[in-house]
Amino acid sequence: MLIAVNAVIHPSRLLRLALTAFALGMAFAGGSVLWMAIAFSGSGAIGAACLGTAVLAARAVYTLPNARVLDISGLGEMRLSVQRKLAAADGGEALVLLPGSTLWARLLVLRLGREDAQRERAGRNAVLIILPDSVTADEFRRIAIAVRMIAGRDNKFFENNKIF
């Protein structure tokens, strides 16, 4: 059975909204803790940590990746490339699904890496988060089916991964 899929995956608006809400909550918590520390002569280390976390979360909101093109061939070979503006995406290199990927009904977190022995090096693996608002409903369904079929080929994959 052929499982070919070619989809442009846009950054999720839901993920951006969740990260923004988290950043605002951490900023409020950090400010509250700092205010209490100043008012009662306590340590503001926890408040500073909360504010630092808020800054990192806000930075993550603005550094979400560009649109990516996920290409799954009929035989299950996956390629991931970045699409900048309206330019055509490059072919990318062949990737495999790594342990730690999560395949749920409304969320796909795909850990992708090279098949050779060097794939464990930092910077070689890619994490692709696909929420229903990242692609069309039909593309989401086709990607989910294709990835489940690829994962089903390797019985070890199901032992280490969450598939519901």
C-alpha positions as CSV (number, residue, x, y, z in Angstrom):
1,M,0.0,0.0,0.0
2,L,1.4,3.4,-1.0
3,I,1.5,6.1,1.7
4,A,2.8,9.0,-0.2
5,V,2.2,12.4,1.4
6,N,3.5,15.9,0.6
7,A,2.4,18.6,2.9
8,V,3.4,22.1,3.8
9,I,3.3,22.4,7.6
10,H,2.8,25.9,8.9
11,P,3.7,27.0,12.5
12,S,0.7,26.3,14.7
13,R,-1.4,29.3,15.9
14,L,-2.6,27.2,18.9
15,L,1.0,26.5,19.9
16,R,1.9,30.2,19.6
17,L,-1.2,31.1,21.7
18,A,-0.3,28.5,24.4
19,L,3.3,29.7,24.6
20,T,2.2,33.3,24.8
21,A,-0.3,32.5,27.6
22,F,2.5,30.6,29.4
23,A,4.9,33.5,29.1
24,L,2.3,36.0,30.4
25,G,1.5,33.7,33.4
26,M,5.1,33.3,34.2
27,A,5.7,37.0,34.0
28,F,2.7,37.6,36.3
29,A,3.9,34.9,38.8
30,G,7.5,36.3,38.7
31,G,6.3,39.8,39.2
32,S,4.1,38.8,42.1
33,V,6.9,36.8,43.8
34,L,9.3,39.7,43.4
35,W,6.8,42.1,44.8
36,M,6.2,39.8,47.8
37,A,10.0,39.4,48.3
38,I,10.5,43.2,48.3
39,A,7.5,43.8,50.6
40,F,8.6,41.2,53.1
41,S,12.4,41.3,52.9
42,G,12.7,37.9,51.3
43,S,14.7,36.4,48.5
44,G,13.6,37.2,45.0
45,A,15.4,34.2,43.4
46,I,12.2,32.4,42.6
47,G,10.7,35.5,41.1
48,A,13.8,36.1,39.0
49,A,13.6,32.5,37.8
50,C,10.0,32.9,36.8
51,L,10.8,36.1,34.9
52,G,13.6,34.4,33.2
53,T,11.3,31.6,32.1
54,A,8.8,34.1,30.9
55,V,11.5,35.7,28.7
56,L,12.6,32.3,27.3
57,A,8.9,31.4,26.5
58,A,8.4,34.8,24.8
59,R,11.5,34.2,22.8
60,A,10.2,30.8,21.7
61,V,7.0,32.4,20.5
62,Y,8.9,34.7,18.1
63,T,11.4,32.0,16.9
64,L,8.9,29.3,15.8
65,P,10.3,27.9,12.6
66,N,9.1,28.8,9.1
67,A,6.8,26.6,7.1
68,R,8.3,23.2,6.6
69,V,7.6,20.7,3.8
70,L,7.2,17.1,4.9
71,D,7.5,14.6,2.0
72,I,6.8,11.0,2.7
73,S,7.4,8.8,-0.3
74,G,5.3,5.8,-1.2
75,L,7.8,3.5,0.4
76,G,7.9,5.4,3.7
77,E,11.1,7.5,3.2
78,M,10.7,10.9,4.8
79,R,12.3,14.2,3.9
80,L,11.9,17.5,5.7
81,S,12.9,20.8,4.3
82,V,12.3,24.4,5.2
83,Q,10.3,26.6,2.9
84,R,11.3,30.3,3.0
85,K,8.7,32.8,1.7
86,L,7.5,31.6,-1.7
87,A,10.7,30.0,-2.8
88,A,10.7,26.3,-3.5
89,A,12.0,24.1,-0.8
90,D,15.1,22.1,-1.2
91,G,14.9,18.4,-1.2
92,G,16.2,17.8,2.3
93,E,17.9,14.6,3.4
94,A,16.3,11.2,4.1
95,L,15.1,10.9,7.7
96,V,13.8,8.2,9.9
97,L,11.3,8.3,12.8
98,L,13.3,8.2,16.0
99,P,12.2,6.8,19.4
100,G,10.4,9.4,21.5
101,S,8.0,10.4,18.8
102,T,4.4,10.8,20.0
103,L,1.5,10.0,17.8
104,W,-1.9,11.0,19.3
105,A,-5.2,11.7,17.6
106,R,-4.9,15.5,17.7
107,L,-1.1,15.9,18.1
108,L,1.9,14.5,16.3
109,V,5.3,15.1,17.7
110,L,7.8,13.6,15.3
111,R,11.4,13.2,16.2
112,L,13.2,12.8,12.9
113,G,16.9,12.0,12.4
114,R,19.3,10.5,9.9
115,E,19.5,6.8,9.6
116,D,23.3,6.5,10.0
117,A,25.2,6.2,13.2
118,Q,25.8,9.9,13.5
119,R,22.2,10.7,14.1
120,E,22.6,11.1,17.9
121,R,24.8,14.1,17.5
122,A,23.3,17.4,18.6
123,G,21.8,19.4,15.8
124,R,21.2,16.5,13.5
125,N,17.7,15.6,14.9
126,A,14.6,17.6,14.1
127,V,11.4,17.8,16.2
128,L,8.3,18.5,14.1
129,I,5.1,19.4,16.0
130,I,2.0,19.0,14.0
131,L,-1.3,20.2,15.4
132,P,-4.6,20.2,13.4
133,D,-4.3,23.9,12.6
134,S,-0.8,23.4,11.1
135,V,-2.2,21.6,8.0
136,T,-5.6,20.9,6.5
137,A,-7.8,18.2,8.0
138,D,-7.2,15.9,5.1
139,E,-3.4,16.4,5.2
140,F,-3.4,15.8,9.0
141,R,-5.2,12.5,8.6
142,R,-3.0,11.4,5.7
143,I,0.2,12.3,7.7
144,A,-1.1,10.5,10.8
145,I,-1.9,7.4,8.8
146,A,1.5,7.4,7.0
147,V,3.5,7.9,10.1
148,R,1.6,5.1,11.9
149,M,2.3,2.8,9.0
150,I,6.0,3.7,9.1
151,A,6.1,3.1,12.9
152,G,4.2,-0.2,12.5
153,R,7.0,-1.6,10.3
154,D,9.4,-1.7,13.3
155,N,8.0,-3.6,16.2
156,K,10.6,-2.0,18.6
157,F,9.1,1.4,17.9
158,F,5.8,0.6,19.7
159,E,7.7,-0.4,22.9
160,N,9.4,3.0,23.3
161,N,6.8,5.4,21.9
162,K,3.3,6.7,22.8
163,I,0.8,5.8,20.1
164,F,-2.9,6.2,21.0
